[in-house]
Structure formats: C-alpha cells, structure tokens
Amino acid sequence: MCTASEYITEDHYFGRNFDYEISYNERVCITPRNYEFKFRKIDDMKTHYAIIGITAGIDEYPLYYDACNEK
C-alpha cells in the first residue's frame, strides 16, 4: 500500500512512500526541461516540462512510474 500526503500553503509540499516488498532498483530521477527523449517507434520528443519522479533502475533511459512535472 502506498501513502501520499499534501500540504498546501504559500508553498506546496507533496510526499509519497512506496511500501513494496521487492525492489526494482528504483531511484529519484530529474529530467531537465526540453531534454530530448529518443523513442524507437514514435517521433522523438524535443520539448516538455521538467520532470521529477521515481524511475526503475535503467541507467541509459529513465523509466518513470511515478512522477510529476514542473507545472
């Protein structure tokens, strides 16, 4: 079971935990705004918001499974 909490004031705080019994070598990953994503089967993505989230442990390409963007 996962738990999330949010505290909204002048600033915005958000937190979440993952209660997994196994590890996917997950880690926090930050992708800067307009970092070019190269895909195999669709067109590359050259523009997007910055992203922060949890990714599976893939060194060359972040596989986000829980994230939010700067907006």
CYANA upper distance limits for C-alpha pairs under 8 A (distance plus 0.5 A):
  1 MET  CA     18 PHE  CA      7.53
  1 MET  CA     19 ASP  CA      6.06
  1 MET  CA     20 TYR  CA      8.10
  2 CYS  CA     16 ARG  CA      7.62
  2 CYS  CA     17 ASN  CA      6.16
  2 CYS  CA     18 PHE  CA      5.43
  2 CYS  CA     19 ASP  CA      6.16
  3 THR  CA     16 ARG  CA      6.06
  3 THR  CA     17 ASN  CA      6.05
  3 THR  CA     18 PHE  CA      7.65
  4 ALA  CA     14 PHE  CA      7.93
  4 ALA  CA     15 GLY  CA      6.14
  4 ALA  CA     16 ARG  CA      4.69
  4 ALA  CA     17 ASN  CA      7.14
  5 SER  CA     14 PHE  CA      6.38
  5 SER  CA     15 GLY  CA      5.89
  5 SER  CA     16 ARG  CA      6.89
  6 GLU  CA     12 HIS  CA      8.11
  6 GLU  CA     13 TYR  CA      6.25
  6 GLU  CA     14 PHE  CA      4.99
  6 GLU  CA     15 GLY  CA      6.97
  7 TYR  CA     12 HIS  CA      6.60
  7 TYR  CA     13 TYR  CA      5.60
  7 TYR  CA     14 PHE  CA      6.92
  8 ILE  CA     12 HIS  CA      5.33
  8 ILE  CA     13 TYR  CA      6.89
 24 TYR  CA     56 ALA  CA      6.24
 24 TYR  CA     57 GLY  CA      6.97
 25 ASN  CA     56 ALA  CA      6.39
 25 ASN  CA     57 GLY  CA      5.12
 26 GLU  CA     54 ILE  CA      6.79
 26 GLU  CA     55 THR  CA      5.86
 26 GLU  CA     56 ALA  CA      5.01
 26 GLU  CA     57 GLY  CA      5.69
 27 ARG  CA     54 ILE  CA      5.98
 27 ARG  CA     55 THR  CA      6.10
 27 ARG  CA     56 ALA  CA      7.28
 27 ARG  CA     57 GLY  CA      7.26
 28 VAL  CA     52 ILE  CA      7.68
 28 VAL  CA     53 GLY  CA      6.06
 28 VAL  CA     54 ILE  CA      5.17
 28 VAL  CA     55 THR  CA      6.84
 29 CYS  CA     52 ILE  CA      6.25
 29 CYS  CA     53 GLY  CA      6.08
 29 CYS  CA     54 ILE  CA      6.51
 29 CYS  CA     55 THR  CA      6.75
 29 CYS  CA     62 PRO  CA      7.86
 30 ILE  CA     50 ALA  CA      7.96
 30 ILE  CA     51 ILE  CA      6.18
 30 ILE  CA     52 ILE  CA      4.95
 30 ILE  CA     53 GLY  CA      7.21
 31 THR  CA     35 TYR  CA      7.16
 31 THR  CA     50 ALA  CA      6.16
 31 THR  CA     51 ILE  CA      5.56
 31 THR  CA     52 ILE  CA      6.91
 32 PRO  CA     49 TYR  CA      8.01
 32 PRO  CA     50 ALA  CA      5.12
 32 PRO  CA     51 ILE  CA      7.07
 33 ARG  CA     47 THR  CA      7.71
 33 ARG  CA     48 HIS  CA      6.32
 33 ARG  CA     49 TYR  CA      5.26
 33 ARG  CA     50 ALA  CA      4.41
 33 ARG  CA     51 ILE  CA      7.82
 34 ASN  CA     46 LYS  CA      6.19
 34 ASN  CA     47 THR  CA      4.85
 34 ASN  CA     48 HIS  CA      5.58
 34 ASN  CA     49 TYR  CA      7.08
 34 ASN  CA     50 ALA  CA      7.65
 35 TYR  CA     46 LYS  CA      7.08
 35 TYR  CA     47 THR  CA      7.65
 35 TYR  CA     48 HIS  CA      8.13
 36 GLU  CA     44 ASP  CA      7.53
 36 GLU  CA     45 MET  CA      6.24
 36 GLU  CA     46 LYS  CA      5.09
 36 GLU  CA     47 THR  CA      7.60
 37 PHE  CA     44 ASP  CA      6.21
 37 PHE  CA     45 MET  CA      5.59
 37 PHE  CA     46 LYS  CA      7.01
 38 LYS  CA     43 ASP  CA      8.00
 38 LYS  CA     44 ASP  CA      5.16
 38 LYS  CA     45 MET  CA      7.11
 39 PHE  CA     43 ASP  CA      6.99
 39 PHE  CA     44 ASP  CA      6.12
 39 PHE  CA     45 MET  CA      8.48
 49 TYR  CA     69 ASN  CA      6.42
 49 TYR  CA     70 GLU  CA      6.52
 49 TYR  CA     71 LYS  CA      7.91
 50 ALA  CA     69 ASN  CA      6.00
 50 ALA  CA     70 GLU  CA      6.01
 51 ILE  CA     67 ALA  CA      7.29
 51 ILE  CA     68 CYS  CA      6.31
 51 ILE  CA     69 ASN  CA      4.84
 51 ILE  CA     70 GLU  CA      6.91
 52 ILE  CA     67 ALA  CA      6.14
 52 ILE  CA     68 CYS  CA      6.32
 52 ILE  CA     69 ASN  CA      6.85
 53 GLY  CA     64 TYR  CA      7.05
 53 GLY  CA     65 TYR  CA      8.15
 53 GLY  CA     66 ASP  CA      6.10
 53 GLY  CA     67 ALA  CA      4.33
 53 GLY  CA     68 CYS  CA      6.80
 54 ILE  CA     64 TYR  CA      6.24
 54 ILE  CA     65 TYR  CA      6.68
 54 ILE  CA     66 ASP  CA      5.91
 54 ILE  CA     67 ALA  CA      6.69
 55 THR  CA     62 PRO  CA      6.28
 55 THR  CA     63 LEU  CA      5.51
 55 THR  CA     64 TYR  CA      4.73
 55 THR  CA     65 TYR  CA      6.42
 55 THR  CA     66 ASP  CA      7.83
 56 ALA  CA     62 PRO  CA      7.43
 56 ALA  CA     63 LEU  CA      5.93
 56 ALA  CA     64 TYR  CA      7.11
 56 ALA  CA     65 TYR  CA      7.89
 57 GLY  CA     62 PRO  CA      8.13
 57 GLY  CA     63 LEU  CA      8.27
 58 ILE  CA     62 PRO  CA      6.45
 58 ILE  CA     63 LEU  CA      7.32
